[in-house]
Amino acid sequence: MATPGSHDRTTLSSPTRRSVLRAAAIGAGAVTLPSVLAACGSGSGAGGGGKTVTFGSNWSDPVPKQGVAKAVADFQKSQGYTVKTNTVDHNSFQQNINRYLQGNPDDVFGWFAGYRMQYFAQKGLLSDISDVWGNFTGFSDAIKAQSTGLDGKQYFVPFYYYPWAVFYRKSVFAQHGYQIPTTWDQYIALAKQMQKDGLVPISFSDKDGWPAMGTFDYINMRLNGYDFHKSLMAGHEDWTNPKVKSVFDTWRQLLPYYQQGALGLTWQESAQALQQKKTGMMTLGMFLGQQFGSDVSDLDFFAYPAIDPANGQDAVEAPIDGFLLSHKAKDPEAAKKFLTFLGTAKAENDYLSVDPTLLGVNSAVDTSGYTALQQSGAKLVSTAKSISQFMDRDSRPDFVSTVMIQALQTFLNSPSDVDGLCNSIQRQKTAIYATEG
């Protein structure tokens, strides 16, 4: 990102957000830019009549893809524009975002709020949309802050958010008489009981490189507090600090209760295991409900358990997803018309009518049809003392993609040498933060 410590996460008192990077080369076989994003921004025909917008979409799973398509269709019908959507696999899109933006990007593309947006804005790869924000209503100051670059200008249109928590099936808990844990000791005791009952206690995956970040973030915030976590993500803290080592030592207590072969599983596969009642719990964003189909009414969650009573359960991960205008938009005015629509409650209602596992950020969104899960999610975030955006959104992207993805996977594969792991992270962090970023 910009410079170390340049980002200060805003504490939100109202609902906000969703996230995740998906890493810059999660292993051999990572798809390259030409084969994945070549279609994006090419052959659009934009710029000729001022009525065509190209849109790079990373909403590739069936439910979100349908939700975005409904909003796009509404814009086309009501405004008389043509939107040419280039949908790319979510992970591949993230992995190739740098080359995409420096090459021939679409006019508008999907991305994340906060630090992840600020980095590309400072690199000159985004267009200022402060004038578009002049037309917006229904966004809180906190949400506007997450949409603002380090130069004070707005670059991001928020669309929805989703809290991270520990999810479970209500019927499984009722069947076994499980109680909701609020402390770490209760959480471990519940995992042990699930194991005795023949369940794999915790669905867990990290093939995609980002799901493990959420668990790190929560344990860090529960152990060391939100302010330390924010400072660590911003590059101010030493990774050899005993506070950081205690995060890994505490996390290690959970490993015996994880799914086998977690590094080879996608989040969808782990969510399906929870849906099939093979596992008992899963720490992920509320979007995991997309894998539940008609069973989503049986899905519920509890706040990540407290570890240090001084920090309680005050902090919540709740990333915001939305849209950006590329610096190479072929028809900026047409693109801004599209972005103006995407910032309305109507566009969010379009999406949420298809995907009931996320939450609208506009205060005018129709919540009368919110499911019990959505209502609980909105309450969790609105009552939180602090909101984090997720490791890969609150840190420099080069640090997360080249260091933290591999570091967390190394820990999961071989958790015994925490000292060596933290020393390695710190050495690499020092080298990266010594560069311009």
C-alpha positions in Angstrom: 0.0 0.0 0.0 1.1 3.5 0.1 3.5 3.9 2.9 3.7 1.8 6.1 1.1 3.0 8.5 -0.7 5.3 6.1 -3.9 3.5 6.5 -6.0 3.9 9.6 -9.0 1.6 9.8 -12.1 3.5 10.6 -14.1 2.2 13.6 -17.7 1.8 12.4 -20.8 2.1 14.5 -23.1 0.9 11.8 -23.2 -2.0 9.3 -20.5 -2.3 6.8 -18.6 -4.6 4.5 -17.0 -7.8 3.1 -13.6 -9.0 1.7 -10.8 -11.1 0.7 -7.7 -11.2 -1.6 -7.3 -14.7 -2.9 -3.5 -14.3 -3.2 -1.0 -13.6 -5.8 0.0 -17.0 -6.9 -1.4 -19.6 -4.8 0.8 -22.3 -6.2 1.8 -23.9 -9.4 -1.0 -23.7 -11.9 -2.0 -20.2 -10.9 -3.7 -18.8 -14.1 -1.9 -16.1 -15.9 -3.3 -12.8 -17.0 -3.6 -13.5 -20.7 -5.7 -16.6 -20.3 -8.0 -15.2 -17.6 -8.5 -11.6 -18.1 -7.7 -11.2 -21.8 -11.4 -10.7 -22.6 -11.7 -7.9 -20.1 -11.7 -4.5 -21.7 -11.4 -5.9 -25.2 -13.8 -5.8 -28.0 -16.2 -3.7 -26.0 -17.1 -1.1 -28.6 -17.3 1.4 -25.8 -16.6 5.1 -26.4 -18.4 5.2 -29.8 -22.0 6.1 -28.8 -21.5 6.9 -25.2 -24.1 4.2 -24.3 -21.9 1.2 -23.7 -20.0 0.3 -20.4 -17.6 -2.6 -20.0 -17.8 -4.3 -16.6 -15.1 -6.6 -15.1 -17.0 -8.9 -12.7 -15.4 -11.2 -10.2 -18.9 -12.4 -9.1 -18.3 -15.9 -10.6 -20.2 -18.2 -8.3 -23.8 -18.9 -9.4 -25.7 -17.0 -6.7 -23.7 -13.8 -6.7 -23.4 -13.9 -10.5 -27.1 -14.0 -10.8 -27.5 -11.2 -8.2 -25.1 -8.8 -10.1 -26.8 -9.7 -13.4 -30.1 -8.6 -12.0 -28.8 -5.2 -11.0 -27.1 -4.8 -14.4 -30.3 -5.7 -16.2 -32.2 -3.2 -14.1 -29.7 -0.4 -15.1 -29.8 -1.3 -18.7 -33.6 -1.3 -18.8 -34.1 1.9 -16.8 -31.2 3.9 -18.2 -31.0 2.7 -21.8 -27.3 1.7 -21.6 -25.6 -1.5 -22.6 -23.3 -3.2 -20.1 -20.9 -5.7 -21.5 -20.0 -7.9 -18.5 -16.8 -9.9 -18.4 -17.0 -12.4 -15.6 -13.8 -13.9 -14.3 -13.2 -16.5 -11.6 -13.1 -14.7 -8.3 -9.6 -16.0 -7.2 -8.1 -15.5 -10.7 -9.4 -12.0 -10.8 -7.7 -11.1 -7.5 -4.4 -12.9 -8.5 -4.1 -10.9 -11.7 -5.5 -7.5 -10.6 -2.2 -5.6 -10.9 -1.6 -6.6 -14.5 -5.2 -6.2 -15.3 -5.3 -2.6 -14.2 -2.0 -1.8 -15.9 -3.1 -3.5 -19.2 -6.5 -3.0 -20.8 -9.0 -3.0 -18.0 -12.8 -2.7 -18.2 -14.4 0.7 -17.5 -15.9 -0.5 -14.2 -14.8 -3.5 -12.1 -15.6 -5.2 -8.8 -13.2 -4.8 -5.9 -12.9 -4.0 -2.1 -13.1 -1.0 0.2 -10.5 0.4 2.5 -6.8 -0.2 2.1 -7.1 -2.5 -0.9 -8.7 0.4 -2.8 -6.4 3.1 -1.5 -3.4 1.2 -2.8 -4.5 1.3 -6.4 -5.8 4.8 -6.1 -2.4 6.0 -5.0 -0.8 4.2 -7.8 -2.9 6.2 -10.3 -4.8 3.1 -11.5 -8.3 4.4 -10.5 -10.4 7.4 -11.5 -11.7 9.9 -9.0 -15.5 9.5 -8.6 -16.0 12.3 -6.0 -18.6 13.8 -8.4 -20.5 10.6 -8.4 -20.5 10.6 -4.6 -22.2 14.0 -4.8 -25.3 12.3 -6.0 -25.4 9.6 -3.3 -27.7 9.3 -0.3 -28.0 6.7 2.3 -24.3 6.1 3.1 -22.9 6.8 6.5 -19.7 8.8 7.1 -18.0 5.6 8.2 -18.8 3.9 4.9 -17.7 7.0 3.0 -14.4 6.9 4.8 -13.9 3.3 3.6 -14.6 4.6 0.1 -12.1 7.4 0.2 -8.5 7.4 -0.9 -5.5 8.8 1.0 -5.9 12.0 -1.0 -9.4 12.6 0.4 -11.1 11.8 -2.9 -13.7 9.0 -3.4 -12.9 6.1 -5.6 -15.2 3.3 -4.4 -19.0 2.6 -4.7 -20.0 0.3 -1.8 -22.5 -2.4 -2.6 -22.9 -4.8 0.4 -21.0 -6.1 3.4 -20.9 -9.4 5.3 -19.7 -10.2 8.8 -17.4 -13.1 9.7 -18.5 -15.3 12.6 -18.7 -18.9 13.6 -21.5 -20.6 11.6 -23.4 -23.7 12.5 -26.6 -25.6 11.6 -29.4 -25.0 14.2 -30.7 -28.5 13.8 -27.3 -30.1 14.6 -27.0 -28.0 17.8 -30.6 -28.9 18.8 -30.1 -32.6 18.1 -27.0 -32.8 20.4 -28.0 -30.1 22.9 -25.0 -28.0 22.2 -24.8 -24.6 23.8 -23.4 -21.5 22.2 -19.8 -20.9 23.4 -18.9 -17.3 24.4 -15.4 -18.1 25.7 -12.4 -19.9 24.3 -12.5 -22.6 26.9 -16.2 -23.2 26.0 -15.3 -23.3 22.3 -12.6 -25.9 22.8 -14.9 -28.0 25.1 -17.6 -27.9 22.4 -15.1 -29.0 19.7 -14.1 -32.0 21.9 -17.7 -32.9 22.5 -18.5 -32.8 18.8 -15.5 -35.1 18.1 -17.0 -37.6 20.7 -20.3 -37.4 18.9 -18.8 -38.4 15.6 -18.6 -34.9 13.9 -15.6 -33.2 12.5 -15.8 -30.2 14.8 -14.6 -27.4 12.5 -15.0 -27.0 8.8 -11.7 -25.4 7.6 -10.0 -24.8 4.2 -7.2 -22.7 2.9 -6.6 -23.9 -0.7 -7.6 -20.4 -1.8 -5.0 -18.8 0.5 -7.4 -16.3 2.2 -9.8 -18.1 4.5 -7.2 -18.7 7.3 -6.7 -14.9 7.5 -10.1 -14.5 9.1 -9.2 -16.9 12.0 -5.8 -15.1 12.5 -7.6 -11.8 12.6 -10.1 -12.9 15.2 -7.7 -14.6 17.5 -5.4 -11.5 17.3 -8.3 -9.1 18.1 -9.6 -11.3 20.9 -6.1 -11.8 22.5 -4.5 -8.4 21.8 -7.3 -6.1 21.0 -8.4 -4.2 17.9 -5.9 -1.4 18.2 -2.9 -3.8 18.2 -4.4 -5.8 15.3 -4.9 -2.6 13.3 -1.3 -1.5 14.1 0.1 -4.9 13.1 -1.8 -4.9 9.8 -0.5 -1.4 9.1 3.1 -2.5 9.5 3.8 -0.8 12.8 4.4 -3.9 14.9 7.2 -6.5 14.9 6.0 -10.0 14.0 8.4 -11.4 16.6 6.5 -9.6 19.3 5.3 -12.2 22.0 1.8 -10.9 21.4 1.9 -12.2 17.8 3.5 -15.5 18.8 0.6 -16.0 21.3 -1.8 -15.8 18.4 -0.2 -18.8 16.7 0.2 -20.6 20.0 -3.5 -20.2 20.7 -4.5 -21.1 17.2 -2.6 -24.3 17.5 -5.2 -25.5 20.0 -7.8 -25.6 17.3 -5.8 -27.6 14.7 -6.8 -31.1 16.1 -10.4 -30.2 15.4 -10.1 -29.1 11.8 -11.0 -31.0 8.7 -8.3 -33.3 7.3 -6.5 -31.9 4.2 -7.6 -28.4 4.8 -4.9 -26.9 2.5 -6.4 -28.9 -0.4 -10.0 -27.7 0.2 -11.8 -24.7 -1.2 -14.1 -22.7 1.1 -17.1 -24.0 -1.0 -16.1 -27.6 -0.2 -15.8 -26.9 3.5 -19.1 -25.0 3.5 -20.7 -28.0 1.8 -19.4 -30.3 4.6 -21.2 -28.1 7.1 -24.3 -28.1 5.0 -24.2 -31.9 4.8 -23.9 -32.1 8.6 -20.5 -33.7 8.4 -18.9 -30.9 10.4 -20.2 -28.8 13.3 -18.9 -25.2 12.9 -17.1 -23.0 10.4 -15.5 -19.5 10.7 -16.1 -17.6 7.5 -18.1 -14.7 6.1 -21.9 -14.9 5.9 -21.6 -15.6 2.2 -21.0 -19.2 3.0 -24.8 -19.5 3.0 -24.6 -19.5 -0.8 -23.7 -23.2 -0.5 -26.8 -24.0 1.6 -29.7 -23.6 -0.9 -33.0 -24.3 0.7 -31.3 -25.2 3.9 -30.1 -21.7 4.5 -32.9 -21.2 7.1 -31.2 -23.7 9.2 -27.9 -21.7 9.2 -27.0 -19.5 12.2 -23.8 -18.1 13.8 -22.3 -16.8 17.0 -19.7 -14.2 17.5 -16.1 -15.4 17.7 -15.5 -16.4 21.3 -13.7 -14.2 23.8 -10.2 -15.1 24.8 -9.1 -12.1 26.9 -12.0 -10.7 28.9 -10.5 -7.2 28.5 -11.3 -7.4 24.7 -14.4 -9.5 24.9 -16.2 -10.0 21.6 -16.2 -6.3 20.7 -14.5 -6.4 17.3 -16.1 -7.9 14.2 -14.7 -8.6 10.7 -17.1 -7.2 8.2 -15.7 -6.4 4.8 -17.3 -4.2 2.1 -17.4 -5.1 -1.6 -18.3 -2.8 -4.4 -17.1 -1.1 -7.6 -14.3 1.1 -9.0 -13.7 3.1 -12.1 -10.5 2.3 -13.9 -8.1 5.0 -15.0 -8.4 3.8 -18.6 -12.2 3.9 -18.8 -13.1 4.4 -22.5 -16.3 6.4 -21.7 -16.0 7.8 -18.2 -19.3 9.5 -18.3 -21.2 6.4 -19.3 -19.3 4.4 -16.6 -20.2 7.0 -14.0 -23.9 6.7 -14.9 -23.5 2.9 -14.2 -21.7 3.6 -10.9 -24.4 6.1 -9.9 -27.0 3.5 -10.3 -24.9 0.9 -8.4 -24.8 3.2 -5.5 -28.6 3.3 -5.1 -30.7 1.2 -2.7 -32.6 -0.1 -5.8 -29.4 -1.7 -7.1 -28.7 -3.3 -3.7 -32.2 -4.5 -3.4 -31.9 -6.2 -6.9 -28.8 -8.1 -5.6 -30.1 -9.0 -2.2 -33.4 -10.3 -3.7 -31.2 -13.1 -5.2 -28.6 -13.5 -2.5 -30.0 -13.4 1.1 -26.6 -14.1 2.6 -25.3 -10.6 2.5 -26.3 -7.2 3.9 -27.0 -3.9 2.1 -24.9 -0.8 3.0 -27.3 1.8 1.9 -29.6 2.9 4.7 -32.6 3.0 2.3 -32.2 -0.7 1.5 -35.5 -2.6 2.0 -34.8 -4.8 5.1 -38.4 -6.0 5.5 -37.5 -9.1 3.6 -34.3 -9.8 5.5 -34.0 -13.4 6.7 -33.3 -14.2 10.3 -29.7 -14.7 9.3 -29.5 -11.3 7.7 -31.2 -9.7 10.7 -28.7 -11.3 13.1 -25.8 -10.2 10.9 -26.9 -6.6 10.8 -27.3 -6.7 14.6 -23.8 -8.2 15.1 -22.1 -5.4 13.1 -24.3 -2.5 14.4 -23.5 -3.4 18.0 -19.8 -4.0 17.5 -17.4 -1.6 19.1 -14.9 -1.9 16.2 -15.0 -3.2 12.6 -12.0 -4.7 10.8 -11.8 -5.1 7.0 -9.8 -8.4 6.8 -6.1 -9.0 6.7 -5.7 -8.8 2.9 -7.6 -5.5 2.9 -5.9 -3.9 5.9 -2.3 -4.6 4.8 -0.1 -3.9 1.9 -1.1 -6.3 -0.9 2.5 -7.3 -1.8 3.1 -8.2 1.9 -0.1 -10.3 2.1 0.3 -12.0 -1.3 4.0 -12.8 -1.1 4.4 -13.4 2.6 1.3 -14.0 4.7 -0.5 -16.5 2.4 2.5 -18.8 2.4 3.2 -18.1 6.1 -0.2 -19.1 7.3 -0.2 -22.2 5.1 3.2 -23.1 6.5 1.9 -22.8 10.0 -1.2 -25.0 9.3 1.1 -27.6 7.7 3.8 -27.5 10.4 2.6 -25.6 13.5 5.5 -26.4 15.9 8.1 -23.7 15.0 6.2 -20.5 15.8 9.5 -18.7 16.6 11.0 -19.5 13.2 7.8 -18.6 11.5 7.5 -15.2 13.1 11.2 -14.5 12.5 10.7 -15.3 8.8 7.7 -13.1 8.5 9.5 -10.2 10.1 12.5 -10.5 7.9 10.4 -10.4 4.8 8.2 -7.7 6.1 11.3 -5.5 6.8 12.5 -6.0 3.2 9.1 -5.2 1.7 8.3 -2.2 3.8 11.8 -0.8 2.9 10.6 -0.5 -0.7 8.2 2.1 -2.1 5.2 -0.3 -1.9 
